[in-house]
Amino acid sequence: MTEALQPQPTDRVLEVGTGSGYQAAILAELVAEVYSIEIIEPLAKNAEATLQHLGYKNVHVKTGDGYKGWPEHAPFDSIIVTCAPEHVPQPLLDQLKEGGRMIIPVGAKFAQELYLFEKKNGRLQQSAVLPVRFVPMIRTEKEGEK
């Protein structure tokens, strides 16, 4: 997934699903800034503490609903999503920079596909990468709520 993003040293990357912080640490070695969102507060706090302890100053972690992205720091050069929504969240597409790439697993619990999106000339190009199985994306609100 990281390779598909084609990370560059000047990139600002949004990661949805911090988990242990491992992916954020990998990205931090490759890009300028990583903004990582985790919906499960104990995971977010533990990952943030671990990343700080390891000396990562270019990783920013917050607890929140990854479906909404992190609009205060958008647009992002790349977005990597490590949990599977049933459909692609529009807020994430909106926060992707022109020329940016997003990699995301999409689908129901047992039938997901990994997709790569590229924003070119204001339009999104989508390509299926391979079948996958990720944990489902958890939301703080039900669909249709703000």
Secondary structure, DSSP 8 states (H G I E B T S, - for coil): -HHHH---TT-EEEEE--TTSHHHHHHHHHSSEEEEEESSHHHHHHHHHHHHHTT--SEEEEES-GGG--GGG--EEEEEE-SB-SS--HHHHHTEEEEEEEEEEEEETTEEEEEEEEEETTEEEEEEEEEE---B---SS-TT--
